Amino acid sequence: MSISVHTNKPALIALQNLNKTNDQIGEVQNHINTGLKIATAQDNAAVWSIAQNQRADIGALGAVKMSLDRANSIAEVSMTAGATVSDLLVQLKEKVVAAMDTSIDTASRTALDSEFKSILRQIGQVTDNAAFDGANLLNGLSGSGATSIQFLANSAASSYITLSTQDMSLAGTGGPGAGQIITMSVGSSLDSVTISTAVLAQLNQSIQNVNQALGSLGSQAKQITSHSDFVGKLTDTLQAGVGNLVDADLAKESASLQALQVQQQLGAQALSIANQSPQMILQLFK
């Protein structure tokens, strides 16, 4: 190999290797700083694209989880209120049966009727206030006429889980309508044994209807809770999958950094040695 003051091939090669090592160190340091081996599309376009799609699904599942949490809260409020209504109906039965006693006087009947109507009003108050975030399953969704509320079940928003209305409001003065759970009207009374007997039949039917409605609501609430748990597990699995694709192995990166730092030092020394070659020319001309 010729010796020239214009071209120092060993120095050029040493410089190329040193620059390559410096680039690798910069890449490893970026992995360590971000915790990602693939942070941008430039690192690996195909894997980055797959990871971004999975991140989009994870974000969508977050919205699904929020929707299901809202559904669960609405169901819990409705079941709590429904159980209260059931307890109040049990109290009503005591008053109605007592009013069927032909031996009681007018004052006692009036007192029973007053307590009966007070409990009826309480039932109305419970159903009117059994709302969460504006949704009330026990009074016909606040009069909107809807028969159910649908909640997101998947990230594509193509599947839903439903909570059905369980209208436990009192029947109007015109009597119970279709699908009315509580068949007693707002104007029911215990004015006589005959009227009390008719009210008892309505009350027994109402108690049965309310218990069935609570059973249906409980089944739907259980389905929502189960699906919410599944969505949570699915989100965790997808996050782990994205991590497998793009997360850096920091133990491996640490080892690589140390090795590259040694190479960097050796490369600098090799470049220094190569740069001394032209000095040999001076020796030839002494």
Backbone as CSV, one residue per row, in Angstrom:
resi,resn,N_x,N_y,N_z,CA_x,CA_y,CA_z,C_x,C_y,C_z
1,MET,0.856,-1.185,0.000,0.000,0.000,0.000,0.893,1.236,0.000
2,SER,0.633,2.169,-0.913,1.434,3.385,-1.022,1.146,4.315,0.144
3,ILE,2.151,5.168,0.442,2.010,6.150,1.510,1.903,7.528,0.879
4,SER,0.849,8.250,1.211,0.598,9.550,0.596,0.167,10.544,1.664
5,VAL,0.508,11.812,1.446,0.063,12.854,2.373,-1.329,13.351,2.004
6,HIS,-1.778,12.965,0.783,-3.100,13.406,0.329,-4.212,12.422,0.701
7,THR,-3.890,11.141,0.658,-4.929,10.133,0.920,-4.448,9.173,1.993
8,ASN,-5.230,9.123,3.082,-4.895,8.228,4.199,-6.053,7.241,4.342
9,LYS,-5.947,6.157,3.581,-7.042,5.181,3.552,-7.329,4.565,4.914
10,PRO,-6.352,4.159,5.712,-6.660,3.598,7.034,-7.432,4.575,7.930
11,ALA,-7.079,5.866,7.810,-7.793,6.854,8.616,-9.255,6.973,8.181
12,LEU,-9.456,6.915,6.854,-10.834,6.999,6.343,-11.668,5.819,6.832
13,ILE,-11.071,4.622,6.786,-11.789,3.421,7.246,-12.070,3.514,8.737
14,ALA,-11.070,3.961,9.499,-11.261,4.099,10.951,-12.352,5.117,11.261
15,LEU,-12.375,6.210,10.476,-13.402,7.245,10.686,-14.793,6.708,10.365
16,GLN,-14.895,5.929,9.290,-16.194,5.336,8.935,-16.711,4.423,10.056
17,ASN,-15.808,3.593,10.577,-16.216,2.679,11.653,-16.582,3.439,12.925
18,LEU,-15.825,4.522,13.201,-16.136,5.318,14.388,-17.490,6.009,14.250
19,ASN,-17.762,6.529,13.063,-19.075,7.170,12.827,-20.208,6.157,12.957
20,LYS,-19.980,4.957,12.443,-21.001,3.907,12.560,-21.258,3.566,14.016
21,THR,-20.187,3.466,14.794,-20.337,3.169,16.224,-21.084,4.287,16.936
22,ASN,-20.754,5.524,16.583,-21.447,6.668,17.200,-22.939,6.645,16.883
23,ASP,-23.281,6.291,15.634,-24.693,6.193,15.254,-25.400,5.111,16.065
24,GLN,-24.735,3.988,16.247,-25.327,2.890,17.014,-25.516,3.291,18.477
25,ILE,-24.542,4.015,19.026,-24.685,4.481,20.403,-25.877,5.433,20.525
26,GLY,-26.021,6.323,19.554,-27.165,7.238,19.571,-28.492,6.492,19.514
27,GLU,-28.540,5.422,18.713,-29.761,4.613,18.598,-30.077,3.902,19.912
28,VAL,-29.044,3.317,20.533,-29.245,2.626,21.800,-29.680,3.607,22.893
29,GLN,-29.047,4.779,22.929,-29.431,5.783,23.917,-30.871,6.236,23.724
30,ASN,-31.309,6.322,22.483,-32.703,6.673,22.207,-33.642,5.585,22.720
31,HIS,-33.256,4.310,22.542,-34.061,3.196,23.065,-34.186,3.288,24.588
32,ILE,-33.047,3.631,25.225,-33.049,3.711,26.682,-33.887,4.897,27.161
33,ASN,-33.768,6.021,26.478,-34.505,7.230,26.885,-36.017,7.078,26.722
34,THR,-36.442,6.447,25.621,-37.882,6.304,25.347,-38.469,5.003,25.885
35,GLY,-37.591,4.011,26.114,-38.092,2.700,26.521,-38.653,1.913,25.355
36,LEU,-38.470,2.430,24.141,-39.031,1.795,22.945,-37.915,1.457,21.970
37,LYS,-38.004,0.264,21.404,-37.069,-0.084,20.340,-37.600,0.374,18.988
38,ILE,-38.935,0.588,18.922,-39.555,1.129,17.710,-40.431,2.295,18.144
39,ALA,-39.895,3.496,18.004,-40.615,4.691,18.461,-41.286,5.420,17.308
40,THR,-40.752,5.298,16.105,-41.312,5.975,14.941,-41.376,5.012,13.766
41,ALA,-42.051,5.433,12.716,-42.153,4.599,11.513,-40.791,4.389,10.877
42,GLN,-39.849,5.316,11.115,-38.516,5.192,10.549,-37.771,3.987,11.120
43,ASP,-38.091,3.625,12.362,-37.411,2.492,12.991,-37.800,1.169,12.343
44,ASN,-39.102,0.985,12.125,-39.608,-0.221,11.457,-41.051,0.066,11.068
45,ALA,-41.262,0.414,9.821,-42.563,0.901,9.365,-43.682,-0.113,9.581
46,ALA,-43.417,-1.373,9.274,-44.460,-2.400,9.363,-44.886,-2.625,10.812
47,VAL,-43.901,-2.817,11.693,-44.223,-3.071,13.100,-44.854,-1.840,13.745
48,TRP,-44.353,-0.666,13.401,-44.917,0.574,13.953,-46.377,0.714,13.559
49,SER,-46.704,0.383,12.307,-48.092,0.474,11.829,-48.996,-0.493,12.591
50,ILE,-48.511,-1.721,12.794,-49.292,-2.705,13.552,-49.541,-2.207,14.971
51,ALA,-48.499,-1.668,15.598,-48.621,-1.179,16.970,-49.605,-0.024,17.055
52,GLN,-49.579,0.888,16.065,-50.507,2.020,16.072,-51.955,1.555,15.948
53,ASN,-52.190,0.539,15.114,-53.545,0.002,14.984,-54.028,-0.590,16.308
54,GLN,-53.119,-1.286,16.986,-53.486,-1.863,18.277,-53.734,-0.776,19.321
55,ARG,-52.952,0.284,19.258,-53.167,1.404,20.191,-54.528,2.041,19.951
56,ALA,-54.933,2.114,18.690,-56.261,2.665,18.366,-57.360,1.794,18.972
57,ASP,-57.199,0.477,18.868,-58.184,-0.437,19.454,-58.218,-0.309,20.980
58,ILE,-57.043,-0.128,21.584,-56.981,0.029,23.037,-57.720,1.293,23.462
59,GLY,-57.522,2.376,22.703,-58.237,3.614,23.006,-59.742,3.445,22.877
60,ALA,-60.172,2.724,21.825,-61.604,2.488,21.631,-62.178,1.634,22.760
61,LEU,-61.399,0.649,23.220,-61.859,-0.191,24.331,-61.974,0.616,25.620
62,GLY,-61.162,1.676,25.739,-61.309,2.565,26.888,-62.677,3.227,26.895
63,ALA,-63.147,3.635,25.701,-64.488,4.219,25.598,-65.558,3.187,25.914
64,VAL,-65.330,1.943,25.465,-66.285,0.867,25.766,-66.357,0.632,27.273
65,LYS,-65.196,0.638,27.928,-65.159,0.422,29.381,-65.915,1.526,30.109
66,MET,-65.769,2.762,29.650,-66.492,3.882,30.261,-67.995,3.701,30.092
67,SER,-68.408,3.269,28.909,-69.836,3.055,28.649,-70.392,1.955,29.553
68,LEU,-69.624,0.871,29.706,-70.072,-0.241,30.551,-70.084,0.149,32.032
69,ASP,-69.121,0.977,32.436,-69.122,1.451,33.824,-70.363,2.293,34.100
70,ARG,-70.740,3.109,33.127,-71.963,3.913,33.272,-73.186,3.001,33.348
71,ALA,-73.209,1.974,32.512,-74.320,1.022,32.534,-74.411,0.335,33.889
72,ASN,-73.263,-0.039,34.426,-73.241,-0.710,35.721,-73.775,0.207,36.822
73,SER,-73.412,1.479,36.763,-73.893,2.432,37.762,-75.400,2.633,37.660
74,ILE,-75.896,2.731,36.430,-77.342,2.891,36.229,-78.079,1.666,36.766
75,ALA,-77.543,0.484,36.492,-78.176,-0.747,36.962,-78.178,-0.817,38.483
76,GLU,-77.068,-0.435,39.112,-76.988,-0.489,40.572,-77.988,0.471,41.222
77,VAL,-78.072,1.678,40.676,-79.042,2.647,41.213,-80.463,2.112,41.040
78,SER,-80.748,1.549,39.886,-82.092,1.031,39.608,-82.444,-0.140,40.518
79,MET,-81.474,-1.046,40.737,-81.750,-2.194,41.600,-81.942,-1.771,43.052
80,THR,-81.159,-0.785,43.487,-81.324,-0.288,44.854,-82.701,0.333,45.031
81,ALA,-83.106,1.161,44.075,-84.426,1.781,44.147,-85.528,0.735,44.017
82,GLY,-85.326,-0.246,43.132,-86.336,-1.287,42.953,-86.529,-2.112,44.212
83,ALA,-85.439,-2.400,44.913,-85.551,-3.139,46.167,-86.326,-2.319,47.200
84,THR,-86.110,-1.012,47.186,-86.859,-0.140,48.096,-88.344,-0.169,47.764
85,VAL,-88.670,-0.131,46.477,-90.073,-0.210,46.057,-90.686,-1.529,46.509
86,SER,-89.931,-2.621,46.374,-90.437,-3.917,46.798,-90.737,-3.918,48.301
87,ASP,-89.840,-3.328,49.094,-90.062,-3.241,50.543,-91.296,-2.406,50.866
88,LEU,-91.482,-1.327,50.111,-92.659,-0.471,50.349,-93.955,-1.205,49.993
89,LEU,-93.918,-2.025,48.961,-95.107,-2.809,48.608,-95.443,-3.808,49.708
90,VAL,-94.401,-4.363,50.341,-94.628,-5.275,51.466,-95.316,-4.516,52.606
91,GLN,-94.883,-3.290,52.851,-95.536,-2.478,53.886,-96.981,-2.176,53.509
92,LEU,-97.197,-1.937,52.211,-98.569,-1.650,51.764,-99.497,-2.832,52.019
93,LYS,-98.985,-4.023,51.838,-99.848,-5.195,52.014,-100.372,-5.276,53.446
94,GLU,-99.507,-4.908,54.389,-99.951,-4.902,55.795,-101.120,-3.938,55.974
95,LYS,-101.031,-2.769,55.363,-102.107,-1.772,55.499,-103.382,-2.238,54.801
96,VAL,-103.224,-2.825,53.628,-104.402,-3.254,52.864,-105.132,-4.385,53.582
97,VAL,-104.366,-5.353,54.065,-105.003,-6.469,54.784,-105.708,-5.960,56.040
98,ALA,-105.076,-5.035,56.736,-105.712,-4.460,57.934,-106.996,-3.747,57.574
99,ALA,-107.045,-3.092,56.405,-108.232,-2.362,55.978,-109.370,-3.290,55.572
100,MET,-109.086,-4.564,55.376,-110.124,-5.526,55.005,-110.855,-6.076,56.235
101,ASP,-110.421,-5.636,57.395,-111.087,-6.050,58.645,-112.398,-5.286,58.777
102,THR,-113.508,-6.002,58.770,-114.823,-5.350,58.835,-115.131,-4.776,60.212
103,SER,-114.325,-5.105,61.207,-114.627,-4.658,62.565,-114.030,-3.288,62.900
104,ILE,-113.153,-2.748,62.051,-112.514,-1.481,62.393,-113.489,-0.331,62.184
105,ASP,-113.279,0.727,62.952,-114.168,1.884,62.844,-113.662,2.841,61.772
106,THR,-114.417,3.904,61.571,-114.102,4.871,60.511,-112.765,5.566,60.751
107,ALA,-112.506,5.919,61.994,-111.254,6.613,62.317,-110.044,5.734,62.002
108,SER,-110.127,4.465,62.349,-109.018,3.552,62.077,-108.815,3.365,60.573
109,ARG,-109.968,3.264,59.844,-109.865,3.100,58.389,-109.237,4.340,57.756
110,THR,-109.620,5.499,58.274,-109.053,6.744,57.745,-107.549,6.804,57.983
111,ALA,-107.131,6.363,59.149,-105.705,6.351,59.463,-104.946,5.385,58.557
112,LEU,-105.537,4.191,58.335,-104.902,3.219,57.447,-104.812,3.764,56.019
113,ASP,-105.876,4.417,55.591,-105.893,4.981,54.239,-104.833,6.073,54.095
114,SER,-104.671,6.862,55.145,-103.666,7.927,55.111,-102.254,7.342,55.006
115,GLU,-101.986,6.305,55.795,-100.665,5.660,55.723,-100.458,5.003,54.365
116,PHE,-101.503,4.394,53.850,-101.443,3.738,52.542,-101.056,4.757,51.457
117,LYS,-101.730,5.892,51.452,-101.450,6.914,50.434,-100.061,7.522,50.626
118,SER,-99.623,7.632,51.864,-98.278,8.155,52.130,-97.209,7.237,51.539
119,ILE,-97.407,5.919,51.700,-96.445,4.961,51.138,-96.504,4.983,49.617
120,LEU,-97.693,5.157,49.058,-97.817,5.271,47.604,-97.002,6.460,47.086
121,ARG,-97.133,7.595,47.792,-96.374,8.781,47.381,-94.874,8.518,47.469
122,GLN,-94.474,7.762,48.491,-93.057,7.449,48.661,-92.545,6.598,47.501
123,ILE,-93.406,5.662,47.037,-93.025,4.851,45.876,-92.783,5.750,44.662
124,GLY,-93.667,6.716,44.475,-93.496,7.657,43.369,-92.209,8.453,43.488
125,GLN,-91.867,8.863,44.704,-90.640,9.627,44.912,-89.400,8.765,44.618
126,VAL,-89.461,7.508,45.036,-88.320,6.614,44.804,-88.093,6.412,43.310
127,THR,-89.144,6.112,42.575,-88.991,5.863,41.139,-88.586,7.123,40.381
128,ASP,-89.063,8.274,40.822,-88.702,9.517,40.141,-87.245,9.904,40.371
129,ASN,-86.670,9.471,41.480,-85.307,9.867,41.821,-84.274,8.766,41.586
130,ALA,-84.695,7.660,40.987,-83.772,6.539,40.729,-83.011,6.769,39.432
131,ALA,-82.316,7.907,39.353,-81.630,8.278,38.115,-80.129,8.350,38.339
132,PHE,-79.392,8.039,37.276,-77.935,8.213,37.268,-77.545,8.801,35.921
133,ASP,-76.889,9.943,35.970,-76.450,10.623,34.749,-77.610,10.840,33.779
134,GLY,-78.770,11.172,34.340,-79.928,11.483,33.510,-80.739,10.293,33.048
135,ALA,-80.308,9.086,33.369,-81.022,7.875,32.934,-81.780,7.281,34.104
136,ASN,-83.054,6.998,33.895,-83.910,6.423,34.933,-84.692,5.269,34.333
137,LEU,-84.359,4.057,34.747,-85.028,2.873,34.211,-86.382,2.614,34.858
138,LEU,-86.630,3.221,36.020,-87.827,2.869,36.784,-89.029,3.764,36.517
139,ASN,-88.850,4.813,35.744,-90.018,5.634,35.409,-90.098,5.905,33.914
140,GLY,-89.692,4.889,33.144,-89.811,5.009,31.691,-88.809,5.973,31.096
141,LEU,-87.570,5.985,31.618,-86.532,6.880,31.116,-87.012,8.316,31.081
142,SER,-87.561,8.741,32.216,-88.010,10.119,32.376,-89.026,10.521,31.321
143,GLY,-89.870,9.573,30.971,-90.957,9.885,30.051,-90.551,9.949,28.594
144,SER,-89.355,9.476,28.246,-88.900,9.566,26.855,-89.585,8.549,25.951
145,GLY,-90.209,7.537,26.546,-90.886,6.509,25.758,-89.962,5.396,25.296
146,ALA,-88.653,5.513,25.539,-87.719,4.454,25.148,-87.908,3.240,26.045
147,THR,-87.670,2.077,25.482,-87.855,0.838,26.238,-86.537,0.254,26.736
148,SER,-85.415,0.855,26.336,-84.122,0.327,26.775,-83.027,1.350,26.508
149,ILE,-81.871,1.122,27.132,-80.670,1.903,26.846,-79.608,0.935,26.350
150,GLN,-78.924,1.313,25.279,-77.871,0.468,24.730,-76.506,1.054,25.069
151,PHE,-75.569,0.167,25.402,-74.224,0.570,25.770,-73.218,-0.156,24.875
152,LEU,-72.095,0.505,24.609,-71.076,-0.067,23.725,-70.554,-1.392,24.273
153,ALA,-70.326,-2.339,23.350,-69.815,-3.646,23.766,-68.514,-4.017,23.073
154,ASN,-68.158,-3.315,21.971,-66.898,-3.625,21.290,-66.282,-2.361,20.722
155,SER,-65.018,-2.471,20.310,-64.266,-1.299,19.870,-64.750,-0.746,18.534
156,ALA,-65.475,-1.554,17.770,-65.994,-1.092,16.478,-67.358,-0.423,16.614
157,ALA,-67.892,-0.391,17.838,-69.210,0.197,18.104,-70.293,-0.458,17.244
158,SER,-70.118,-1.754,16.976,-71.094,-2.489,16.171,-71.911,-3.458,17.014
159,SER,-71.586,-3.566,18.300,-72.286,-4.481,19.193,-72.639,-3.737,20.479
160,TYR,-73.779,-4.084,21.049,-74.259,-3.354,22.218,-74.774,-4.320,23.286
161,ILE,-74.750,-3.817,24.529,-75.390,-4.503,25.644,-76.538,-3.618,26.118
162,THR,-77.669,-4.236,26.428,-78.890,-3.481,26.676,-79.346,-3.578,28.128
163,LEU,-79.802,-2.452,28.642,-80.533,-2.398,29.907,-81.974,-2.025,29.590
164,SER,-82.906,-2.902,29.938,-84.311,-2.643,29.642,-84.954,-1.816,30.747
165,THR,-85.894,-0.976,30.363,-86.620,-0.199,31.362,-87.532,-1.120,32.175
166,GLN,-87.678,-0.792,33.449,-88.567,-1.531,34.343,-89.458,-0.482,35.022
167,ASP,-90.499,-0.070,34.326,-91.320,1.067,34.757,-92.115,0.715,36.014
168,MET,-91.633,1.203,37.152,-92.285,0.941,38.432,-93.065,2.153,38.935
169,SER,-93.310,3.103,38.048,-94.115,4.247,38.446,-95.565,3.810,38.622
170,LEU,-96.297,4.543,39.431,-97.693,4.201,39.686,-98.542,4.449,38.447
171,ALA,-99.538,3.607,38.273,-100.461,3.789,37.149,-101.217,5.096,37.319
172,GLY,-101.584,5.690,36.201,-102.323,6.948,36.254,-103.759,6.747,36.694
173,THR,-104.482,7.832,36.720,-105.887,7.774,37.162,-106.730,6.915,36.241
174,GLY,-106.256,6.724,35.015,-107.011,5.898,34.072,-106.748,4.417,34.247
175,GLY,-105.950,4.061,35.255,-105.651,2.653,35.473,-104.338,2.277,34.839
176,PRO,-103.866,1.056,35.070,-102.570,0.619,34.547,-102.584,0.497,33.028
177,GLY,-101.462,0.903,32.416,-101.334,0.749,30.978,-100.628,-0.541,30.643
178,ALA,-100.369,-0.724,29.364,-99.695,-1.941,28.912,-98.287,-1.996,29.483
179,GLY,-97.952,-3.140,30.045,-96.623,-3.309,30.598,-96.410,-2.640,31.938
180,GLN,-97.459,-2.138,32.540,-97.319,-1.471,33.836,-96.984,-2.505,34.906
181,ILE,-95.889,-2.262,35.639,-95.449,-3.219,36.645,-96.273,-3.082,37.920
182,ILE,-96.438,-1.861,38.376,-97.278,-1.610,39.561,-98.664,-1.240,39.069
183,THR,-99.621,-2.099,39.360,-100.955,-1.940,38.784,-101.871,-1.048,39.608
184,MET,-101.414,-0.624,40.775,-102.215,0.327,41.557,-102.051,1.721,40.976
185,SER,-103.116,2.520,41.045,-103.060,3.868,40.491,-102.712,4.872,41.583
186,VAL,-102.400,6.075,41.163,-102.053,7.131,42.119,-103.236,7.493,43.009
187,GLY,-104.437,7.163,42.552,-105.625,7.505,43.325,-106.194,6.352,44.140
188,SER,-105.452,5.261,44.269,-105.939,4.111,45.038,-106.179,4.501,46.494
189,SER,-107.184,3.852,47.101,-107.500,4.155,48.499,-108.026,2.903,49.187
190,LEU,-108.241,3.038,50.500,-108.780,1.947,51.305,-110.082,2.387,51.968
191,ASP,-110.936,3.029,51.179,-112.144,3.632,51.747,-113.149,2.608,52.271
192,SER,-113.096,1.387,51.744,-114.052,0.368,52.177,-113.421,-1.011,52.046
193,VAL,-114.116,-2.021,52.626,-113.619,-3.392,52.530,-113.597,-3.840,51.077
194,THR,-114.620,-3.476,50.324,-114.703,-3.871,48.918,-113.543,-3.292,48.112
195,ILE,-113.301,-1.996,48.319,-112.201,-1.340,47.599,-110.861,-1.937,48.028
196,SER,-110.717,-2.211,49.315,-109.470,-2.778,49.835,-109.226,-4.155,49.249
197,THR,-110.295,-4.942,49.059,-110.156,-6.272,48.466,-109.632,-6.176,47.044
198,ALA,-110.158,-5.196,46.272,-109.687,-4.999,44.895,-108.231,-4.528,44.882
199,VAL,-107.889,-3.657,45.832,-106.526,-3.152,45.909,-105.546,-4.278,46.260
200,LEU,-105.973,-5.210,47.121,-105.116,-6.322,47.504,-104.749,-7.173,46.299
201,ALA,-105.709,-7.414,45.412,-105.430,-8.191,44.204,-104.408,-7.463,43.331
202,GLN,-104.586,-6.138,43.209,-103.623,-5.351,42.436,-102.248,-5.367,43.099
203,LEU,-102.244,-5.281,44.426,-100.992,-5.245,45.165,-100.224,-6.553,45.025
204,ASN,-100.923,-7.669,45.141,-100.264,-8.972,44.991,-99.631,-9.114,43.610
205,GLN,-100.366,-8.656,42.596,-99.835,-8.706,41.239,-98.621,-7.780,41.101
206,SER,-98.701,-6.617,41.739,-97.604,-5.646,41.683,-96.340,-6.208,42.328
207,ILE,-96.506,-6.859,43.486,-95.344,-7.444,44.167,-94.676,-8.490,43.279
208,GLN,-95.489,-9.321,42.643,-94.941,-10.344,41.750,-94.226,-9.703,40.563
209,ASN,-94.850,-8.666,39.990,-94.255,-7.996,38.832,-92.925,-7.320,39.185
210,VAL,-92.889,-6.671,40.348,-91.667,-5.967,40.766,-90.530,-6.966,40.985
211,ASN,-90.827,-8.083,41.620,-89.792,-9.081,41.868,-89.255,-9.665,40.559
212,GLN,-90.148,-9.888,39.596,-89.715,-10.373,38.288,-88.853,-9.330,37.574
213,ALA,-89.260,-8.066,37.690,-88.509,-6.982,37.055,-87.112,-6.861,37.652
214,LEU,-87.021,-6.996,38.973,-85.720,-6.930,39.625,-84.841,-8.107,39.216
215,GLY,-85.452,-9.269,39.039,-84.691,-10.430,38.569,-84.133,-10.196,37.178
216,SER,-84.942,-9.627,36.300,-84.486,-9.329,34.940,-83.380,-8.286,34.950
217,LEU,-83.561,-7.260,35.768,-82.555,-6.208,35.865,-81.242,-6.752,36.436
218,GLY,-81.357,-7.644,37.424,-80.161,-8.243,38.000,-79.397,-9.084,36.989
219,SER,-80.118,-9.819,36.142,-79.468,-10.647,35.112,-78.714,-9.779,34.113
220,GLN,-79.346,-8.675,33.715,-78.694,-7.773,32.771,-77.472,-7.112,33.400
221,ALA,-77.592,-6.744,34.678,-76.465,-6.127,35.378,-75.295,-7.099,35.482
222,LYS,-75.597,-8.371,35.714,-74.540,-9.386,35.794,-73.838,-9.537,34.457
223,GLN,-74.607,-9.497,33.380,-74.013,-9.588,32.041,-73.082,-8.407,31.787
224,ILE,-73.511,-7.219,32.195,-72.691,-6.024,32.000,-71.391,-6.130,32.786
225,THR,-71.484,-6.563,34.040,-70.292,-6.702,34.875,-69.321,-7.712,34.267
226,SER,-69.851,-8.829,33.797,-69.011,-9.871,33.191,-68.325,-9.352,31.934
227,HIS,-69.075,-8.629,31.106,-68.485,-8.122,29.862,-67.462,-7.028,30.152
228,SER,-67.721,-6.229,31.174,-66.775,-5.185,31.564,-65.451,-5.811,32.010
229,ASP,-65.531,-6.900,32.761,-64.318,-7.609,33.172,-63.555,-8.129,31.954
230,PHE,-64.306,-8.661,30.978,-63.668,-9.171,29.757,-62.966,-8.054,28.991
231,VAL,-63.627,-6.900,28.879,-63.028,-5.768,28.165,-61.744,-5.316,28.861
232,GLY,-61.758,-5.324,30.196,-60.558,-4.962,30.940,-59.413,-5.922,30.666
233,LYS,-59.708,-7.219,30.666,-58.671,-8.226,30.389,-58.179,-8.126,28.950
234,LEU,-59.099,-7.870,28.015,-58.714,-7.741,26.611,-57.797,-6.539,26.418
235,THR,-58.109,-5.439,27.101,-57.258,-4.244,27.018,-55.857,-4.551,27.530
236,ASP,-55.780,-5.243,28.653,-54.462,-5.610,29.211,-53.676,-6.486,28.237
237,THR,-54.371,-7.425,27.596,-53.706,-8.323,26.651,-53.179,-7.561,25.439
238,LEU,-53.984,-6.634,24.924,-53.547,-5.838,23.774,-52.358,-4.955,24.139
239,GLN,-52.391,-4.376,25.336,-51.266,-3.548,25.767,-49.990,-4.374,25.871
240,ALA,-50.120,-5.596,26.383,-48.957,-6.479,26.458,-48.458,-6.830,25.064
241,GLY,-49.388,-7.025,24.129,-49.001,-7.333,22.751,-48.248,-6.187,22.102
242,VAL,-48.715,-4.959,22.323,-48.012,-3.792,21.785,-46.621,-3.696,22.406
243,GLY,-46.556,-3.984,23.707,-45.257,-3.955,24.381,-44.282,-4.959,23.778
244,ASN,-44.785,-6.141,23.441,-43.922,-7.151,22.828,-43.361,-6.678,21.494
245,LEU,-44.150,-5.860,20.791,-43.734,-5.379,19.477,-42.720,-4.238,19.559
246,VAL,-42.943,-3.286,20.460,-42.168,-2.039,20.402,-41.314,-1.745,21.627
247,ASP,-41.558,-2.411,22.748,-40.787,-2.090,23.957,-39.346,-2.571,23.835
248,ALA,-38.451,-1.763,24.365,-37.034,-2.137,24.361,-36.709,-3.005,25.572
249,ASP,-35.816,-3.970,25.363,-35.285,-4.778,26.464,-34.137,-3.975,27.077
250,LEU,-34.408,-3.280,28.177,-33.428,-2.351,28.724,-32.170,-3.058,29.233
251,ALA,-32.285,-4.295,29.707,-31.096,-5.037,30.127,-30.185,-5.291,28.920
252,LYS,-30.809,-5.669,27.814,-30.040,-5.910,26.592,-29.445,-4.611,26.064
253,GLU,-30.238,-3.535,26.115,-29.750,-2.247,25.626,-28.592,-1.750,26.476
254,SER,-28.647,-2.004,27.788,-27.556,-1.596,28.674,-26.258,-2.321,28.304
255,ALA,-26.373,-3.605,28.051,-25.190,-4.384,27.652,-24.649,-3.897,26.315
256,SER,-25.556,-3.602,25.386,-25.136,-3.112,24.068,-24.429,-1.767,24.187
257,LEU,-24.941,-0.906,25.056,-24.339,0.422,25.232,-22.904,0.305,25.739
258,GLN,-22.697,-0.570,26.710,-21.340,-0.739,27.239,-20.397,-1.264,26.169
259,ALA,-20.871,-2.225,25.375,-20.031,-2.784,24.312,-19.706,-1.721,23.270
260,LEU,-20.693,-0.910,22.914,-20.480,0.126,21.907,-19.548,1.224,22.417
261,GLN,-19.630,1.521,23.716,-18.722,2.526,24.284,-17.266,2.058,24.208
262,VAL,-17.054,0.752,24.428,-15.705,0.198,24.278,-15.262,0.311,22.826
263,GLN,-16.164,-0.040,21.892,-15.842,0.067,20.470,-15.535,1.509,20.080
264,GLN,-16.281,2.439,20.684,-16.056,3.850,20.392,-14.647,4.290,20.810
265,GLN,-14.245,3.859,21.998,-12.919,4.220,22.482,-11.828,3.591,21.603
266,LEU,-12.018,2.303,21.247,-11.048,1.644,20.379,-11.010,2.292,19.001
267,GLY,-12.194,2.681,18.507,-12.243,3.334,17.197,-11.524,4.666,17.211
268,ALA,-11.674,5.413,18.318,-10.965,6.686,18.425,-9.465,6.471,18.449
269,GLN,-9.034,5.424,19.146,-7.595,5.123,19.196,-7.092,4.680,17.819
270,ALA,-7.895,3.863,17.120,-7.498,3.408,15.785,-7.380,4.588,14.834
271,LEU,-8.298,5.540,14.950,-8.234,6.727,14.095,-7.001,7.557,14.419
272,SER,-6.703,7.644,15.695,-5.512,8.397,16.104,-4.247,7.765,15.542
273,ILE,-4.176,6.421,15.591,-3.009,5.715,15.051,-2.915,5.907,13.541
274,ALA,-4.089,5.801,12.878,-4.101,5.962,11.418,-3.678,7.361,11.010
275,ASN,-4.040,8.358,11.795,-3.681,9.743,11.468,-2.179,10.011,11.632
276,GLN,-1.491,9.101,12.321,-0.040,9.275,12.511,0.772,8.740,11.333
277,SER,0.141,8.001,10.423,0.854,7.399,9.294,1.599,8.431,8.445
278,PRO,0.981,9.586,8.092,1.734,10.559,7.278,3.010,11.049,7.952
279,GLN,3.076,10.961,9.289,4.293,11.402,9.975,5.498,10.565,9.569
280,MET,5.227,9.307,9.097,6.326,8.435,8.672,7.057,9.022,7.468
281,ILE,6.371,9.831,6.679,6.993,10.424,5.482,8.150,11.354,5.873
282,LEU,7.960,12.048,7.022,9.012,12.941,7.472,10.286,12.176,7.783
283,GLN,10.138,10.966,8.294,11.301,10.150,8.614,12.116,9.799,7.354
284,LEU,11.378,9.668,6.239,12.043,9.286,4.993,12.911,10.407,4.429
285,PHE,12.599,11.646,4.799,13.324,12.786,4.244,14.304,13.418,5.213
286,LYS,14.627,12.753,6.295,15.635,13.261,7.191,17.008,13.005,6.628
